[in-house]
């Protein structure tokens, strides 16, 4: 971050004059009257303390933006950035009321122009010197920062699932913004959705072979990117009674070869549709066409028999939307006869 003194002055002025704005109509109900309370939470190994709920929060990515919108906090957002796909219809009116400080990844200059009093990100890599600035730099400027617990598994309590870490984000943000009741309800609703998705898995006999699945996220330069062990799809597989075919690869989205996919002989394939991103090979139709034309992949039973499910690609990464795709997977696997 350059010009820290100027940023400090700008932030001081903003915090002195900031008030609670009203939310735009048409989106999720806004929490327009926060309690004037102090809060302390732990975020990715750092203690985050605030003397009062934020009034000018900035979300550095779409995941964080949609979480805050789901919590009805658009009236206290001073900026958003890095939109990857279309905002769902239920958030569009609320989203339209928030300034877009950067269409892609925000820089330190763009962040300081928004004069934030709190910054939220889905991943730590958005806080670097050449991006929004490090968390240490922002702390020195009295700007508290938050990172999703899902991006920091090594710093979280052992045994917590990715979904539980996601729910802890809702609860911690609810505490920070004085929106505990709404956050608790969101976490409870999504816990119920996870439990429902796992109902079929509970009928699988102990020790029985589980159906295997390959999650095809992207095809770039002809090469497939699939879900590895550390991504959310491995947990989704466990919940629905399946097994991620690439659970032996210790990455979120590793590049593999088509021959490796064929060697795993998955019982079914999940395609992440990223057509809104607009890169070559992103759409579900392109991925299907690539597989049906491939001399090896086209002979897989999952491809021949069309045991292929399509889900929104963005929902395969942890977000407030991920339980939706979890439900699609559970129902899709049942429809394809893969509940054993």
C-alpha positions in Angstrom: 0.0 0.0 0.0 1.4 3.4 -1.0 0.7 6.7 0.7 -0.4 5.3 4.1 -0.6 8.8 5.6 -3.1 10.0 3.0 -5.1 6.8 3.5 -5.2 7.3 7.2 -6.4 10.9 6.8 -9.1 9.8 4.3 -10.3 7.0 6.6 -10.4 9.3 9.6 -12.6 11.8 7.7 -14.8 9.0 6.4 -15.3 7.4 9.8 -16.1 10.8 11.3 -18.9 11.5 8.8 -20.2 8.0 7.9 -23.8 7.2 8.8 -26.0 4.2 8.4 -27.5 4.4 4.9 -30.8 2.8 3.9 -30.9 -0.2 1.7 -32.3 -0.3 -1.8 -35.6 -2.0 -2.2 -36.2 -5.2 -4.0 -33.3 -7.2 -2.6 -32.9 -9.1 0.7 -34.3 -7.1 3.7 -31.6 -4.7 5.0 -30.5 -4.5 8.6 -30.6 -0.7 8.7 -30.4 -0.2 12.5 -27.3 -1.9 13.9 -26.8 -2.0 17.6 -23.9 0.2 18.7 -21.8 -2.6 20.1 -18.2 -3.6 20.1 -17.2 -7.0 18.7 -14.1 -9.2 18.5 -13.8 -12.3 16.3 -10.9 -14.4 15.1 -10.4 -14.5 11.3 -7.7 -16.6 9.7 -5.5 -16.5 12.7 -5.9 -12.8 13.5 -8.0 -11.2 16.1 -10.4 -8.6 14.6 -11.8 -6.0 17.0 -14.3 -3.3 16.2 -15.7 -0.7 18.6 -19.0 -0.5 16.6 -20.6 -2.2 13.6 -19.1 -1.2 10.2 -20.8 1.5 8.2 -18.6 1.4 5.1 -17.7 -2.2 4.5 -16.0 -3.2 1.2 -16.2 -6.8 -0.2 -13.2 -7.7 -2.3 -14.9 -10.6 -4.2 -18.3 -11.9 -5.3 -18.4 -14.6 -2.6 -18.1 -12.0 0.2 -20.5 -9.6 -1.5 -23.2 -12.2 -1.8 -22.8 -13.3 1.8 -23.2 -9.7 3.0 -26.2 -9.2 0.8 -27.8 -12.4 2.1 -27.4 -11.0 5.6 -29.2 -7.8 4.4 -26.2 -5.5 4.9 -26.1 -3.7 1.6 -26.9 -0.4 3.3 -23.6 -0.6 5.1 -21.5 -1.5 2.0 -19.2 1.2 0.5 -17.9 -1.0 -2.3 -17.7 -4.4 -4.1 -15.2 -5.9 -6.6 -14.2 -8.8 -8.7 -17.6 -9.9 -10.1 -17.1 -13.3 -11.9 -20.7 -14.2 -12.9 -24.1 -12.6 -12.9 -25.5 -11.6 -9.5 -28.6 -13.8 -8.8 -31.9 -12.1 -9.4 -32.7 -12.1 -5.6 -29.7 -9.8 -5.0 -29.8 -7.6 -8.1 -31.7 -4.6 -6.6 -29.6 -4.6 -3.5 -26.3 -5.0 -5.5 -27.3 -2.1 -7.8 -27.1 0.2 -4.7 -23.4 -0.6 -4.0 -20.5 1.2 -5.8 -18.3 -1.2 -7.8 -14.8 -0.1 -6.9 -13.1 -2.5 -9.4 -14.6 -4.8 -12.0 -11.8 -7.3 -11.3 -9.4 -7.6 -8.4 -9.1 -4.3 -6.4 -5.9 -2.5 -5.9 -4.8 -0.5 -2.8 -5.6 2.7 -4.6 -9.1 1.6 -5.5 -9.7 0.3 -2.0 -8.6 3.5 -0.2 -10.7 5.6 -2.6 -13.8 3.9 -1.0 -12.7 4.9 2.5 -13.7 1.6 4.1 -14.0 0.9 7.8 -14.1 -2.9 7.3 -12.9 -5.1 4.5 -14.1 -8.7 3.7 -12.5 -11.3 1.4 -13.1 -14.9 0.6 -9.4 -15.7 0.3 -6.2 -14.4 1.8 -4.5 -13.9 -1.6 -6.6 -10.7 -2.2 -4.6 -9.1 0.6 -1.2 -8.6 -1.0 0.9 -5.5 -1.6 0.1 -5.5 -5.3 -3.6 -6.0 -4.6 -5.7 -4.5 -1.8 -2.7 -4.3 0.6 -1.7 -6.7 3.3 -3.8 -7.3 6.4 -0.9 -5.9 8.4 -0.8 -2.7 6.4 -4.6 -2.3 6.7 -4.4 -3.0 10.5 -1.8 -0.2 10.9 -4.3 2.1 9.2 -7.1 1.1 11.6 -9.0 -0.8 8.9 -10.1 -4.3 10.3 -10.0 -7.1 7.8 -11.8 -10.4 7.5 -11.0 -13.6 5.6 -13.3 -16.6 5.1 -12.5 -19.4 7.5 -12.8 -21.8 4.5 -9.6 -20.4 3.1 -7.6 -21.0 6.3 -8.2 -24.7 7.2 -4.7 -24.9 8.9 -5.7 -22.2 11.4 -9.1 -23.6 12.3 -10.2 -26.2 14.8 -9.6 -29.7 13.7 -12.5 -31.7 12.5 -14.6 -28.8 11.2 -16.0 -29.4 7.7 -15.9 -26.8 5.0 -19.6 -26.2 5.3 -19.2 -25.7 9.1 -16.4 -23.2 8.4 -18.7 -21.4 6.0 -21.4 -21.2 8.6 -18.9 -19.9 11.1 -18.3 -17.0 8.6 -22.0 -16.1 8.7 -22.0 -16.1 12.5 -18.8 -14.1 12.9 -20.0 -11.5 10.4 -23.3 -11.4 12.1 -21.5 -10.6 15.3 -19.4 -7.9 13.7 -22.4 -6.2 12.1 -24.8 -6.7 15.0 -26.9 -9.0 12.8 -26.6 -12.1 14.9 -30.2 -13.2 14.6 -30.2 -13.1 10.8 -26.8 -14.8 10.6 -27.9 -17.6 13.0 -31.0 -18.2 10.9 -29.0 -18.4 7.7 -26.6 -20.9 9.3 -29.5 -23.0 10.7 -31.3 -23.0 7.3 -28.1 -24.2 5.5 -27.3 -26.8 8.1 -30.8 -28.2 7.5 -30.1 -28.2 3.7 -26.8 -30.1 4.2 -28.6 -32.6 6.4 -31.3 -33.1 3.8 -28.7 -33.7 1.1 -27.1 -36.4 3.2 -30.3 -38.3 3.8 -29.7 -40.8 0.9 -26.0 -41.2 2.0 -27.3 -42.4 5.4 -28.9 -45.5 3.7 -25.6 -46.6 2.2 -24.4 -49.8 4.0 -21.3 -49.3 6.1 -18.2 -50.2 4.1 -20.1 -50.4 0.8 -18.4 -49.1 -2.3 -19.4 -45.5 -3.0 -20.0 -44.2 -6.6 -17.1 -42.1 -7.8 -17.5 -38.7 -9.4 -15.2 -36.5 -11.4 -15.9 -32.7 -11.1 -14.9 -31.0 -14.4 -14.5 -27.3 -13.5 -12.7 -25.9 -16.5 -11.0 -26.9 -19.8 -8.1 -24.6 -20.6 -5.9 -25.1 -23.7 -7.6 -28.5 -24.1 -6.6 -29.7 -20.6 -9.2 -30.5 -17.8 -9.1 -28.9 -14.4 -10.9 -31.1 -11.9 -11.7 -31.1 -8.1 -8.9 -32.3 -5.9 -8.9 -33.3 -2.3 -8.9 -29.9 -0.7 -11.8 -28.3 -2.6 -15.4 -28.2 -1.5 -16.5 -31.0 -3.9 -14.8 -33.6 -1.9 -16.9 -32.7 1.1 -20.0 -32.5 -1.1 -19.2 -36.1 -2.3 -18.9 -37.4 1.2 -22.3 -35.8 2.2 -24.2 -37.3 -0.7 -22.6 -40.8 -0.3 -20.1 -40.6 -3.2 -16.3 -40.3 -3.6 -14.4 -37.6 -5.5 -12.3 -39.6 -8.0 -9.3 -37.2 -7.5 -9.3 -37.3 -3.7 -5.6 -38.3 -3.8 -4.5 -35.0 -5.3 -3.8 -32.4 -2.6 -5.1 -29.3 -4.4 -8.4 -27.5 -4.9 -8.5 -27.6 -8.8 -5.5 -29.4 -10.3 -4.8 -29.7 -14.0 -4.8 -33.3 -15.0 -4.8 -35.2 -18.4 -7.9 -36.7 -20.1 -6.1 -40.0 -19.8 -6.0 -39.7 -16.0 -9.7 -39.0 -16.0 -10.3 -42.1 -18.0 -8.2 -44.2 -15.7 -10.4 -43.3 -12.8 -13.5 -44.6 -14.6 -16.0 -42.4 -12.7 -19.5 -43.6 -12.2 -20.7 -40.1 -13.1 -19.3 -36.7 -14.1 -20.3 -33.3 -12.8 -19.7 -30.3 -15.1 -19.3 -26.9 -13.6 -21.0 -24.4 -16.0 -18.9 -21.2 -16.1 -20.4 -19.9 -19.3 -21.0 -16.4 -17.8 -17.2 -16.1 -17.3 -16.9 -16.3 -21.1 -13.5 -18.0 -21.5 -13.0 -20.7 -24.2 -14.1 -24.1 -22.8 -16.1 -22.6 -19.9 -19.6 -23.5 -20.9 -21.2 -26.8 -20.1 -22.0 -27.3 -23.8 -18.3 -26.9 -24.7 -17.2 -29.4 -22.0 -19.7 -31.9 -23.1 -18.6 -31.6 -26.7 -15.0 -32.0 -25.7 -15.7 -35.2 -23.9 -17.9 -36.7 -26.6 -15.2 -36.0 -29.3 -12.3 -37.3 -27.2 -11.2 -40.7 -28.5 -10.7 -42.1 -24.9 -13.1 -40.1 -22.7 -16.0 -40.7 -25.2 -15.7 -44.4 -24.4 -16.3 -44.0 -20.7 -19.6 -45.5 -19.5 -20.5 -42.2 -17.7 -20.2 -40.3 -21.1 -21.8 -43.0 -23.2 -24.8 -43.4 -20.9 -25.0 -39.6 -20.2 -24.4 -40.0 -16.5 -23.5 -36.3 -16.4 -24.8 -33.6 -14.1 -24.5 -29.9 -14.8 -24.3 -27.4 -11.9 -23.3 -23.7 -11.7 -19.5 -23.6 -11.6 -19.3 -20.8 -9.1 -21.2 -22.8 -6.6 -18.5 -25.5 -6.5 -16.4 -23.0 -4.6 -17.5 -22.2 -1.0 -20.1 -19.5 -0.9 -23.6 -18.8 0.4 -24.8 -20.5 -2.8 -23.0 -23.8 -2.4 -25.8 -25.6 -0.6 -27.9 -25.1 -3.7 -25.5 -27.2 -5.8 -25.2 -29.7 -3.0 -29.0 -30.3 -3.3 -28.6 -30.6 -7.1 -26.0 -33.2 -6.7 -27.9 -35.2 -4.1 -31.0 -35.2 -6.3 -29.1 -35.8 -9.5 -27.2 -38.8 -8.1 -30.5 -40.3 -6.9 -32.1 -39.7 -10.4 -29.2 -41.4 -12.0 -29.6 -44.5 -9.8 -26.4 -43.9 -7.9 -27.7 -44.4 -4.4 -26.2 -47.8 -3.4 
